[in-house]
Amino acid sequence: MDKQRTLSFLSQSEPAKPISANLVKPWVVLIVDDEPEVHQVTQLVLSSYRFEQQPLELVHAYSKKEAINILNSRTDVALVLLDVIMESEEAGLECVQYIREVLGYHQVRIVLRTGQPAAIPEHELMLRYDINDYKNKTDLTKSRLFTTLTSSLRSYQDLQRLALLTEELTALNEGLEDKVKQRTHEIEASNKALRQAYDRIAKQQQALVQSEKLASVGQLAAGVAHEINNPLAYLKSNLEFVQSTLVKLYKAWQTVASQSQLCNQVLNNIETEYQLNWTLSESDDVIADMHSGLDRIQLIVKELSIFFESNQTQFQLVDFYTQILDPVVINLELDGVSLQLIEFDKGDGFELFCAPALLEHSLYCIIRNALESSSRLSQTIKVKVKLIDEHIQFTVSDTGEGIDTELIHRVFDPFYTTKLSDKHVGLGLTVASSIIKSHGGQLHIQSQVGKGTDVTITIPLAQPALNRNTSDGK
């Protein structure tokens, strides 16, 4: 360096101001220069300088290496007054690169001071090396040095505040993100609960609608049955009267014909004219057909009799085994069914919210239908009861002839039956299916020709929405 260059800022002087003992946090300024005289003079001039009522703490380095060591150990340096040419012509610029690129200190203000003009233009140098100011030592008076420090420290202070604000905003954003995530999780959980509640309400409403339909069907069936039972009773009574009367007339006819030849001749003429002989011979078949038709009407009314009583559709909490399944078994035994043909697989006891008489009737129809399907082969049927996710699953399996795939969808149609007996009208499964649906349940049939059929009923244990039925008598 040129030992003869003039330090012009010595031409001005100001009385030193006392440093307050309360100011304990000074601005740290690192002076990097290979000339001790520069350090001494700079320290002398800056001893009276204050910014924001805070003094300076001057730290000295006489080479690039010393400067780097100091910067590695301290993170509170606000300003670096850096000589360009020290142990080498590029030492100052290399120090700048280390500060910015290696240490990553971008808030530290760097002011280059040189006694010799650089080979690279000043503005290009500032852009290339990310320095904040470039001063010639010969032009740097005390006033200009104070101005440089003030602008640099103010810039550093603004950057510090900006960094602090950025940290606070980052922390706030992270906190907001956590709150948003938490709130989003709460909303998702709330939405899930709402969807589940909506699904339950929809199912309960559907079950209520089915129950009300069933109650309406029951009311209609009761009215129709009442209107049919009355004429049915006197039709059967009158038919028996007509049949017995015809028998009496025929016997009286024969008695009168045997007592008088004239009467015999007259009766023969009447018989010939009105074909009474043919009428009397056909009357037995006609009356038998009438009896058969009336019996079928009576059987249909009997199938619908489950709906006659208004309390049959009232829902209540009952024990499944003692109040529903046991009565089904008793009715089957009363009908002459051998219980050895039924294999039960029962679980633990539980309570079910249902219309017990209706549910009992539906299970009776399904079990009886399975027994009739397996009766030809004298095979047992299996009845399995288990609980799955707050639902009862009731399965009846037989080893009968099975149902053809094309016909399986018709088994629930009213009056559809594959049984030839006059005792079947095809309403059992129709009524059973309607009852199961009224309980919010499902009835599924799986069958294979030649191997048998599985009928599975699934019913929820509790249906609070149907509780209204207990109060309105439906």
Secondary structure by P-SEA (a helix, b strand, c coil): ccccccccccccccccccccccccccbbbbbbcccaaaaaaaaaaaccccccccccbbbbbccaaaaaaaaaaccccccccccccccccaaaaaaaaaaccccccccbbbbbbbcccccccaaaaaaacccccccccccccaaaaaaaaaaaaaaaaaaaaaaaaaaaaaaaaaaaaaaaaaaaaaaaaaaaaaaaaaaaaaaaaaaaaaaaaaaaaaaaaaaaaaaaaaaaaaaaaaaaaaaaaaaaaaaaaaaaaaacaaaaaaaaaaaaacaaaaaaaaaaaaaaaaaaaaaaaaaaaaaacccccccccbbbbbccccccaaaaaaaaaaacccccccccccccccccccaaaaaaaaaaaaaaaaaaaaccccbbbbbbbbbcccbbbbbbbbccccccccccccccccccccccccccccaaaaaaaaaaaaacbbbbbbbbcccbbbbbbbbbcccccccccccccc
